[in-house]
Amino acid sequence: WGGVAMDPFSQLILTISVTSFLTFQWLFHRVSPWMSMRISPGFMGLSDKQKVEWNSRTVSTFHALLVGIFCLYILFFDDAVNEDPVWGDPTLVKINVAITTGYLISDLLLIFYYWKAIGDKFFVVHHLAALYAYYYVLCSHKNVFHFSWFFEVLGYPKSSRPNMANGVAMAVVFFMVRIAVMPVYYSRMYAVYGTEAFYLVPWGGRVAWICSSICLDIMNIMWMHKIARGCYKVLRSARHRKAPAPQENGKTD
């Protein structure tokens, strides 16, 4: 490190990131298989490729729950960040980002290692764009519960009640946490844009903030469109199945 000592908080953030990385690797390789065998007997009947994707989605869901709760707490209770989004005390934000950074690096390695099972170029772009933005959060002093796949591999038809309930819940939750918050987020971005505090942020940090946000939200809109279409098709097919077939009695009015 060239003889440059890290301050205690930076050491803490680095420790959290490394711990997060190791924890998510442990969850993928050990915890998810162990729990899945006991919770769902059908897990043992899956192919190796399906088990990899199952464990990946399990870890992803856990991460989404963890950081989602953290984000909601920051949104509603972190007055320092809400009062000054650019230069407010970023302690809780950095801790949350450090956890996600560890997860993203862990997931990227798993994606590359198990490319045939879970490789996806859009996820690679998403993770890299997020990591680029998080780099500026951590290195400076500023600034989907998706269970339908699990039901599918276990043999539940798409028109089953658990699948339909999950589809609707996922569409609603994804819209609320990824789409509905966009106006609030970009209104705050617009309020800060062009201010003195904005221009005090280095050029690279501004690019990371604006461009990464737009890139990630374009993908969120694409995924929302796919989720909504899938949900609509399942609900429509289920409704048609329930509709009684017309009876032919050979009579005319």
Buried (B, 14 or more C-beta within 10 A) or exposed (E): EEEEEEEEEEEBBBEBBBEBBEBBBEBBEEBBBEBBEEEBEBBEEBEEEBBBBBBBBBBBBBBBEBBEEBBEEBEEEBEBBEEBBBBBBBBBBBBBBBBBBBBBBBBBBBBEEBEEBBEEEEBBEBBBBBBBBBBBBBEBEBBBBBBBEBBBBBEBEBBBEBBBEBBEBBBEBBBEBBBEBEEEEBEEBEEBEEEEBBEEBEEEBBBBBBEBBEBBBEBBEEBBEEBBEBBEEBBEBBEEEEEEEEEEEEEEE
